[in-house]
Amino acid sequence: MVRDTSVNLAGIRLKNPVVPASGTFGLGPEMAAYYDLGRLGAIALKGTTLEPRFGNPTPRIAECTGGLLNAVGLQNPGIDVLTGETAPKIRALCDTPLIANISGFSVEEYGICCEKADRCPEIDIIEVNISCPNVHNGGMAFGTDPEAAAAVARRARKATGKPLFIKLSPNVSDIVPIARACEDEGADGITLINTLPGMRIDIRRRKPVLANRTGGFSGPALFPVALRFVNQAASACHIPIMGCGGVSSAEEVIEMMMAGATAVQVGSANLKNPFACPEIIDALPSVMEELGIEKLEDIIGIV
Ligand SMILES: Cc1cc2nc3c(=O)[nH]c(=O)nc-3n(C[C@H](O)[C@H](O)[C@H](O)COP(=O)(O)O)c2cc1C
């Protein structure tokens, strides 16, 4: 029997739910050296800001048990390069839906970036990141308060008619009011979760491992935490969720979908194994067969 892995994400049909997560897939085009990018459900591009950013001082990565800490600090060439060069380059290679991941340091900056992404024909979905823990006076500050999150969602909604997802932080005690505030402002979906703030110390040097002192924790150990957030948001909202956090297998994609995710982003797994996404996609039909699933969409939010 042919197993149907396709999903409808806010009106866009993805051939499968597997999406490389922003920041873990280079800028995008360089990954075509490994495999056909047309195999992916969608691609979340590297986080972009209005102006180019150099990012944080090094070291920016610390390996940990069960994952890693990063403090890249949104290094990127700016929105005009994303819309004028990166997105057209990927579109020339494949028709996979492209997700622009947008960060800002003010509500207006988010709005201007969303307007530019809206005008870019190669961008299909806009994901507004209000959850980056590695920049000061921006990012996560907007994602930890329902009113601030609503202000960004409102401005982004004004800027674009394209499917709009807001990417939220796990660094909150209750995700429901924040997710609902975004939904109330007209967001078409929620992405959950970004990294969890953390720290490591080099005990020989008696200094933090990361030059930024703290970073965002990601990887396999994040999976149960992410699953809980996805399930809570899916139970409280009526818009689709892109689940993200610690996913590295077809079984975990299915578990995330049972928790309520319509699509599933794969992040740190790409850093360990550049073939992580196609390997998961290849494994999906046999896991579906084992579990008696004909159509992947049937299991979304069944738990
Ligand atoms: C090196 C690195 C860079 C990242 N850059 C971004 C970014 O630019 N924008 C964003 O929204 N999330 C960024 N993230 C967060 C991931 O997209 C994802 O939400 C997080 O890593 C959890 O998923 P994972 O456990 O599968 O990695 C980054 C993560 C890593 C490890």
The ligand as an SDF file (V2000), in Angstrom:
LIG
                    3D

 31 33  0  0  0  0  0  0  0  0999 V2000
   23.6110   26.4680   15.4780 C   0  0  0  0  0  0  0  0  0  0  0  0
   22.1550   26.8270   15.6110 C   0  0  0  0  0  0  0  0  0  0  0  0
   21.6720   28.0010   15.0120 C   0  0  0  0  0  0  0  0  0  0  0  0
   20.3120   28.3430   15.1160 C   0  0  0  0  0  0  0  0  0  0  0  0
   19.8510   29.4720   14.5020 N   0  0  0  0  0  0  0  0  0  0  0  0
   18.5190   29.7590   14.5450 C   0  0  0  0  0  0  0  0  0  0  0  0
   17.9920   30.8830   13.8380 C   0  0  0  0  0  0  0  0  0  0  0  0
   18.7160   31.6070   13.1340 O   0  0  0  0  0  0  0  0  0  0  0  0
   16.6480   31.1300   13.9340 N   0  0  0  0  0  0  0  0  0  0  0  0
   15.8060   30.3310   14.6820 C   0  0  0  0  0  0  0  0  0  0  0  0
   14.5960   30.5840   14.7510 O   0  0  0  0  0  0  0  0  0  0  0  0
   16.2870   29.2520   15.3540 N   0  0  0  0  0  0  0  0  0  0  0  0
   17.6010   28.9530   15.2930 C   0  0  0  0  0  0  0  0  0  0  0  0
   18.0740   27.8410   15.9490 N   0  0  0  0  0  0  0  0  0  0  0  0
   17.1230   26.9880   16.7090 C   0  0  0  0  0  0  0  0  0  0  0  0
   16.6530   25.7950   15.8800 C   0  0  0  0  0  0  0  0  0  0  0  0
   15.9700   26.2200   14.7110 O   0  0  0  0  0  0  0  0  0  0  0  0
   15.7200   24.8920   16.7170 C   0  0  0  0  0  0  0  0  0  0  0  0
   14.5850   25.6380   17.1160 O   0  0  0  0  0  0  0  0  0  0  0  0
   16.4110   24.3560   17.9700 C   0  0  0  0  0  0  0  0  0  0  0  0
   17.7530   24.0330   17.7080 O   0  0  0  0  0  0  0  0  0  0  0  0
   15.7000   23.1260   18.5420 C   0  0  0  0  0  0  0  0  0  0  0  0
   15.6580   22.0640   17.6210 O   0  0  0  0  0  0  0  0  0  0  0  0
   16.7480   20.8500   17.5970 P   0  0  0  0  0  0  0  0  0  0  0  0
   16.8110   20.3060   19.0100 O   0  0  0  0  0  0  0  0  0  0  0  0
   16.2080   19.8800   16.6070 O   0  0  0  0  0  0  0  0  0  0  0  0
   18.0400   21.4570   17.2010 O   0  0  0  0  0  0  0  0  0  0  0  0
   19.4290   27.4910   15.8590 C   0  0  0  0  0  0  0  0  0  0  0  0
   19.9300   26.3050   16.4510 C   0  0  0  0  0  0  0  0  0  0  0  0
   21.2640   25.9660   16.3160 C   0  0  0  0  0  0  0  0  0  0  0  0
   21.7430   24.6750   16.9560 C   0  0  0  0  0  0  0  0  0  0  0  0
  1  2  1  0
  2  3  1  0
  2 30  2  0
  3  4  2  0
  4  5  1  0
  4 28  1  0
  5  6  2  0
  6  7  1  0
  6 13  1  0
  7  8  2  0
  7  9  1  0
  9 10  1  0
 10 11  2  0
 10 12  1  0
 12 13  2  0
 13 14  1  0
 14 15  1  0
 14 28  1  0
 15 16  1  0
 16 17  1  0
 16 18  1  0
 18 19  1  0
 18 20  1  0
 20 21  1  0
 20 22  1  0
 22 23  1  0
 23 24  1  0
 24 25  2  0
 24 26  1  0
 24 27  1  0
 28 29  2  0
 29 30  1  0
 30 31  1  0
M  END
$$$$
